[in-house]
């Protein structure tokens, strides 16, 4: 079994000189072969998301018996049409299927619309799950990819700056991590908006109330906005996530020339790391057009676990608060 340290060093499992950070386990076609020594409450956060399905159902389709009857009446594939590749069809096919269903059971039209609306909200919740899984993989991927970057020379005792393809892969892992994190902010805002403003009738198959909303719409939430240590508090931590996401989306990458720094000594790699930019109160330190300063000597290897753990804590707190305001 292989061990990868937080410093980006790959060592044998028998070594006692390094503190393990990631274990490489058995190869599997369905699950990741890599496991964190500490998952930073990821498993707890992932499990918490399942509560959102019951929360949405209670708010949008509270009649359990009616829901079960509808579920048995509507063809099971209908819920995934236009959402999943499991049931490939065209827009016109979907519209025709709905038209036939409603003609065959006109009394059930509002119920069918209500059922489809709930399935659409379920789809948002499913996307949150997928994004969280992706964040977790990006987190692990940073340490895996950086562990494969090597200097051209090992004999000198110094810190090398390395650029190139492998470094771009490392940068891509970080960039994807923050993009996914902020997408979760957007989607949880949508979910809370649906819980606050769910339709009162379903005479038509309605567009989601939250369709055009993103995280900035949190100020319109009736119950969750500005609660401390949740994703809706918009403190310096959330501002940091947004700032990095906006930087990598609008300006291209983690930095102009993604660089990995490698410390070598006695013909061995002692450490691999990327630098974390200077921030103040959740914003890049900026002078006119320049906003990538590195005076604090912070390393992504050290900062990313702190951010990851705090994000999981905020996500857990958010869903816990939601269960108070939207009881099952």
N, C-alpha and C positions, 0 to 999 in steps of 0.2 A: 504494500500500500504506500502511495506517495503522499507527502505532506507539502502544502504550500503555506509559507508564512506570510504575515502581514507586510513584511518587507520585500515580498516578491521573490523569495528564494524557494527553490524546490529541493526538498531533502527526503531522505529515506525515513520510513516510519520508525526505524530503530534508533534514529538520532535523538539524543537528549540535549543537544546544544541549542535547539531552536524551539520556540513556542509555536505549536501548530495553530493554524488559522482555518485552513481548508483541508479536508481529507478527500482523496480520490478513491472512491469505492469501486464496486463491481460495475461493469458496463451493462447498461440496460437500454433496450429500444424505446421504453416508455417513460423512463424517469432519468433525472440527471445523475451522473456518477459522482458528482461532487457534493459534499456536505460541509457546511460551516460548523466549526466547533461550537459557536454561539450563533443562533439564527436571529438574534436581536428582536425577538418577539414576532418574527414574520409568521410563524405557524399559528400564533394566537390571533393575529390580525386577519390572516386568511380565513380562519374558522369563523371569526366574527362577522365577516361579510355575508355569510349564509343567512344571518338573521334578517338581512334587508329584504330577502324574498318574502318572508312571512309578514314583514312590516308593510310591504307594498300591497300584498294581497288583502290584508286586513283593512287597508285604507280604500283600495280601488274596487275590490270584489269581496266584501265582507261575508256574504252568504255562502258558507261552506257547501251546503247541500246543492245550491244552485250552481256553484262553480263545478262541483263534481259531475253534476248532470250535463252541464255544458261541455265539459272535457270529454265525456263519453259520446256526446252528440256530434261534435265537430271532428272531422278527420284529423288524426294526430299530426299529420305533416303540415297542416295549415299554420301551426304556430311557428314553424321555421321557414316558411316560404318568404323570400325576400330578405331573409336574415342570414341564413346558413347555406353553405354549398351542399349540405346533405340532401336538399330537395331543389335541384336546379329547375328553375322555371323563369318565364319572362314576366314582365309587369302585367301584360295583357292576360297571361294565364292566371295570375293571382286574382286579377279583377274578375275574371270569368268564374272562377271557383267561388269567390265571395257572392257573386250575383246568383249563382245556382243555389248556394246554401240559403240565401235570404228568400229566394222565391219558393223553395221547398218548405221553409219554416218561417213565414213572415212574422209570426208572433215572437220569434226568438231573435229578431234583428237587433234590438237594443242589447240583448245578452251576448250575442256574438260580437258586437262592437266593443262591449265592455271587456270581454275575454281577450280580444286582440289588443286592446289598449294595455291591459295588464301584461301581456306577453312582451309588448314593446318596452315597458318599464323593466321587466325581467332582463331584457337584452342589455339595457344600460348597466344593470347590476353585474351581469355576466362579463361585460367589458371591464368593469372595475376589477373583477377577479383576475382576468387575463392580464391586465396591466400590472397588477401587483406581482403576479408570477414573473412577468417580464422584467420588472424592476429587480426582483431577487436574482434572476439570472444575470442581468447586467452587472449587478453588484459583484457576484462571483466572477463573472467574465473579466472584470477589470484586473483582478489579481491573477487570474489564469493567463491572460494575454500579456500582462507586463512581465510575468515570470519567464516568458520566452524571448524577451528582448535581450540581446547580448552586445557587448562592446567589441570593437575590432581587436583590441589589445588587452590582455589581462595582466601583463608583467609589471605595469606601473601602478603605484599606489596613488590614486586620484579619483575624482568624480568626473565621469564622462557624460557628455550630452549626446544623446543618440536621437536621430530622426529617421523617418522612412516609413515603409509600409506597416511594419509591426506596431510602430508608435501610433499610426493613424487608427489601427484597430483598437488600441487601448483607449485613445481619445473617443472613438465611436461608442465604446461601452459606457463611458461617463456621460456623453451627450444623450444617449438613449435613456439612460437612467433618469435624468432630470426631465426630459420630455414626458416620459411615462408618469413620473410623480405629479407633474402639473396637470396632465390629462385626468388623473384621478381626482384632483381638486375640482376640475370642471364637471366631471360626471357625478360626484357626490353632491355638488350644488344642484344639478338637474334632478337627482333623486329626491332631495329634500324639497325642492320646488314642487315636484309631483305630489309629495305627501301633503304639502301645504295647500295646493291649489288643484287637487284632482277634480275632474269634471263632475258635474251634478247629474248629467244625463248622457245617454249614449245613443241618441236617435241616429247619428251618423258615426262612421268610423273616424274618430277625431285625430287630428295631429297632436302630438305630445305638447303639453303646455310649455315644456322646457326646451323645445326643439332649438330655438335660436339663442339659448342662454349659455353663458360660460361662468367661470368663477367670479367674475366681477358682479354678477347678479346676486351674490350672497346677501347684499344689503337689503334685498327684497324678501328674504326668508323670514317667516313669521316667528320661528322659534330658535333656530340654530345660529343665527348671525352673531359674531363677536364673542363667542364663548371661549374662555381662556383654555389654552393647551388642547385645542381642537384645530382641525384644518381651517375653520372659519374665523379664527381670531386675527389672522393677518398680522402676525408679529414679525420680528426680524428674521426668524427661522423661515417662515413662509415666504417672506420677501426675498430671502436668499435663493430659495428654490425657483421662484419666478424669475429672478434676475439671471440666473444661470440658464434656465430654459429659454428665455428670450434672447440671450446672447448666442446660444448654439443654433437656435432656429433662424434668427434674422442675420447673424453674422458668420454662420457657416460651421464653426467647430469650437472645441474647447479652447484652442488658441490658434494663431495663424499658422504656426509650424509646430504641430504636436511633438513634444519632446519628452523623452524618458531619461532620467538621470541615474547613472549606475556607478556605485562606489565599488572600486576594486582594491584588493590588498592581498599580497602573497599569492598571486596567480588565481585568486578566487573572487567571485562576485559576492559582495557582502550585503548589498542593498540595491533595490530598484524602486524608483518612485517618480511620480509626476508632482509638480508644484501646484499648490492651491492658491488662487489669486487673493490679493488683499480685499477684505470687505469691511465696511463700517455700517452698522445698523441695518444689515440686510441688503446693502447696495455696494456695487463695485466702487472702490476708490477711483475717482476719476479726475483727470485734468484735461480740460478742453475735449480733444478727441481720443485721449488715451485712457484706457480703463483696465489694463492688464499689468498691474504692479505686483511684485512678489517680494516685498521688503520684510514680511513677517516670517518667511522661511517655512510656511506651512506645507505639509505634504498631503496629497490626496489620499495616500495609504492610511493616514491617521484621521483625516477629517471625514472621509466617506462613511466609516462605521458609525461615527457620532451622528451624522445626518440620517443614516439609515435607521438607526435605533430610535431617534426622535420622531421620524416620520411614522414608524410603526406605533409608537406610543400615542401620537396625535390621532392616528387612524382608529386605534382601539378606543381612545377617549371619545372620539366623535360618534362612533356607533353606540357606545354605552349611553351617551347623552341622548341620542336619537331614540333609544328604547325607553327612556324616561318620558320624552315628549310625544312619542308615537307608540304607546304601549300595545303589546300583542293581545 
